[in-house]
Amino acid sequence: MPNREHHVARVRPSKERRLAALGLEPLAPNEVSARVRMRLDREVAALLEGLTPAQRGEVLVAGLKVLGFLREAGDGEAG
C-alpha cells in the first residue's frame, strides 16, 4: 500500500513561502531561536513584548556590548 503522504512534497509550498504567508522570515544560517527566562520590570517586559523577535535580539546584543559581556566582531572572543 502506498504511503498516503507521498504526494505532499509535490504540493507543499517551499519553507520560505510558508513563512512569508505567516509574516515571518527564515532564520539566517548563524541564527537560532531561543527561549530565555528573565526577571524584568513590568514596563520593560511590555516594551520587549511589543518588539519583533529580530528587534529583541538587537536590543539584547546592544545591551551585552554596552555592559562589556560581548565584544564587537573582530575584537576577540566574548567575555
Backbone as JSON, one array per atom type, in Angstrom:
{
  "sequence": "MPNREHHVARVRPSKERRLAALGLEPLAPNEVSARVRMRLDREVAALLEGLTPAQRGEVLVAGLKVLGFLREAGDGEAG",
  "N": [[0.84, -1.19, 0.0], [0.65, 2.18, -0.89], [2.34, 5.02, 0.56], [0.43, 7.41, 2.23], [1.18, 10.06, 2.22], [2.88, 10.52, 0.11], [2.66, 12.26, -2.0], [2.78, 14.8, -0.94], [5.16, 16.32, -0.92], [5.25, 17.3, -3.5], [3.12, 19.04, -3.61], [3.23, 20.76, -1.44], [4.09, 24.08, -0.52], [7.24, 25.91, -0.68], [9.47, 26.25, 2.15], [10.16, 28.91, 2.59], [8.02, 30.28, 1.32], [5.88, 29.41, 2.9], [6.56, 30.5, 5.42], [6.57, 33.24, 4.74], [3.87, 33.6, 4.2], [2.88, 33.58, 6.73], [3.87, 35.88, 7.67], [6.48, 35.82, 8.51], [10.09, 35.41, 8.56], [12.72, 33.28, 7.38], [15.26, 31.86, 9.56], [18.58, 33.12, 9.67], [21.67, 31.56, 8.57], [23.46, 31.58, 10.8], [21.81, 32.03, 12.94], [19.69, 31.28, 15.78], [16.64, 30.26, 17.32], [15.71, 31.12, 20.47], [14.54, 30.41, 23.75], [14.43, 32.26, 26.6], [14.37, 32.79, 30.03], [13.66, 35.66, 31.94], [13.97, 38.04, 34.57], [12.16, 40.87, 34.87], [11.23, 44.35, 35.04], [7.78, 45.24, 34.89], [7.08, 47.19, 32.96], [9.3, 47.18, 31.24], [9.18, 44.56, 30.33], [6.77, 44.7, 28.92], [7.51, 46.47, 26.9], [9.46, 44.91, 25.55], [7.86, 42.78, 24.67], [6.42, 44.07, 22.75], [8.15, 44.35, 20.67], [9.59, 43.02, 17.62], [10.84, 39.64, 17.12], [13.42, 39.85, 15.93], [14.11, 42.5, 16.56], [14.16, 42.31, 19.36], [16.37, 40.66, 19.68], [18.39, 42.35, 18.69], [18.31, 44.4, 20.61], [19.1, 42.98, 22.89], [21.72, 42.14, 22.18], [22.94, 44.67, 21.83], [22.78, 45.66, 24.46], [24.37, 43.76, 25.82], [26.85, 44.32, 24.66], [27.27, 46.98, 25.52], [27.48, 46.6, 28.27], [29.79, 45.18, 28.37], [29.87, 42.42, 28.16], [29.91, 41.27, 25.71], [31.9, 41.46, 22.89], [32.68, 43.51, 20.03], [32.51, 42.19, 16.69], [35.47, 40.71, 15.56], [37.03, 41.72, 17.57], [38.02, 39.8, 19.21], [37.27, 37.1, 21.48], [34.04, 36.64, 23.09], [33.33, 37.83, 26.39]],
  "CA": [[0.0, 0.0, 0.0], [1.5, 3.38, -0.97], [2.31, 5.99, 1.65], [-0.6, 8.44, 1.98], [1.77, 11.39, 2.1], [3.92, 10.51, -0.91], [2.46, 13.39, -2.91], [2.84, 16.07, -0.21], [6.34, 17.09, -1.33], [4.96, 17.96, -4.77], [2.05, 20.03, -3.42], [3.58, 21.68, -0.35], [4.94, 25.22, -0.91], [8.57, 25.95, -0.06], [9.51, 26.77, 3.52], [10.17, 30.38, 2.51], [6.66, 30.73, 1.0], [5.02, 29.16, 4.07], [6.89, 31.5, 6.43], [6.11, 34.54, 4.25], [2.41, 33.64, 4.35], [2.63, 33.85, 8.15], [4.5, 37.15, 8.02], [7.76, 35.52, 9.15], [11.21, 35.18, 7.66], [13.54, 32.17, 7.88], [16.45, 32.21, 10.31], [19.85, 33.15, 8.93], [22.46, 30.37, 8.9], [24.1, 31.67, 12.11], [20.8, 32.38, 13.95], [18.87, 30.27, 16.45], [15.5, 30.79, 18.06], [15.95, 30.69, 21.84], [13.64, 30.84, 24.82], [15.21, 32.6, 27.78], [13.55, 33.39, 31.09], [14.3, 36.83, 32.53], [13.2, 38.8, 35.56], [12.14, 42.25, 34.39], [10.17, 45.26, 35.43], [6.62, 45.05, 34.01], [7.13, 48.11, 31.82], [10.33, 46.7, 30.32], [8.63, 43.35, 29.72], [5.77, 45.12, 27.94], [8.24, 47.01, 25.75], [10.05, 43.79, 24.82], [6.8, 42.02, 24.01], [5.96, 44.84, 21.6], [9.16, 44.3, 19.61], [9.68, 41.78, 16.84], [11.96, 38.82, 17.6], [14.7, 40.4, 15.45], [14.4, 43.69, 17.35], [14.54, 41.87, 20.71], [17.76, 40.19, 19.59], [19.25, 43.53, 18.54], [18.35, 45.07, 21.91], [19.91, 42.15, 23.79], [23.12, 42.23, 21.76], [23.42, 46.02, 22.14], [22.96, 45.73, 25.9], [25.53, 42.95, 26.19], [28.04, 45.06, 24.24], [27.43, 48.15, 26.39], [27.89, 46.13, 29.58], [31.09, 44.52, 28.26], [29.76, 40.96, 28.11], [30.07, 40.85, 24.32], [32.75, 42.39, 22.15], [32.39, 43.67, 18.6], [33.13, 41.18, 15.84], [36.85, 41.02, 15.23], [37.75, 42.17, 18.77], [38.36, 38.65, 20.03], [36.14, 36.3, 21.94], [33.14, 37.26, 24.06], [33.71, 37.54, 27.76]],
  "C": [[0.89, 1.25, 0.0], [1.31, 4.28, 0.26], [1.32, 7.09, 1.3], [0.01, 9.81, 1.69], [2.83, 11.47, 1.01], [3.82, 11.71, -1.86], [2.64, 14.76, -2.25], [4.02, 16.92, -0.67], [6.08, 17.83, -2.63], [3.98, 19.12, -4.6], [2.44, 21.11, -2.43], [4.46, 22.82, -0.86], [6.29, 25.16, -0.19], [8.47, 26.54, 1.35], [9.44, 28.3, 3.52], [8.77, 30.93, 2.23], [5.73, 30.53, 2.19], [5.28, 30.19, 5.16], [6.4, 32.88, 6.01], [4.61, 34.68, 4.4], [2.02, 33.93, 5.79], [3.23, 35.18, 8.59], [5.84, 36.97, 8.71], [8.85, 35.4, 8.11], [12.08, 34.07, 8.24], [14.76, 32.68, 8.65], [17.66, 32.22, 9.39], [20.67, 31.94, 9.35], [23.1, 30.41, 10.29], [23.11, 31.98, 13.24], [20.14, 31.14, 14.54], [17.7, 30.98, 17.1], [15.61, 30.24, 19.48], [14.87, 31.22, 22.78], [14.48, 31.05, 26.07], [14.28, 33.23, 28.8], [14.34, 34.52, 31.73], [13.37, 37.43, 33.58], [13.32, 40.26, 35.18], [11.05, 43.05, 35.07], [9.01, 45.09, 34.44], [6.66, 45.94, 32.77], [8.15, 47.66, 30.78], [9.83, 45.45, 29.6], [7.61, 43.71, 28.64], [6.44, 45.7, 26.7], [8.84, 45.89, 24.9], [9.01, 43.0, 24.05], [6.29, 42.75, 22.77], [6.94, 44.85, 20.43], [9.07, 43.0, 18.83], [10.82, 40.93, 17.42], [13.32, 39.35, 17.15], [15.09, 41.63, 16.26], [14.81, 43.32, 18.77], [15.99, 41.39, 20.72], [18.73, 41.34, 19.48], [19.41, 44.25, 19.87], [19.24, 44.29, 22.88], [21.39, 42.26, 23.45], [23.7, 43.6, 22.09], [23.68, 46.17, 23.64], [24.17, 44.95, 26.37], [26.83, 43.64, 25.81], [28.31, 46.23, 25.18], [27.96, 47.73, 27.76], [29.23, 45.38, 29.56], [31.05, 43.01, 28.26], [30.01, 40.42, 26.71], [30.89, 41.9, 23.6], [32.29, 42.45, 20.71], [33.07, 42.55, 17.83], [34.53, 41.62, 15.46], [37.67, 41.5, 16.42], [38.19, 41.01, 19.65], [37.11, 37.93, 20.47], [35.3, 37.07, 22.95], [33.64, 36.94, 25.46], [34.16, 38.71, 28.43]]
}
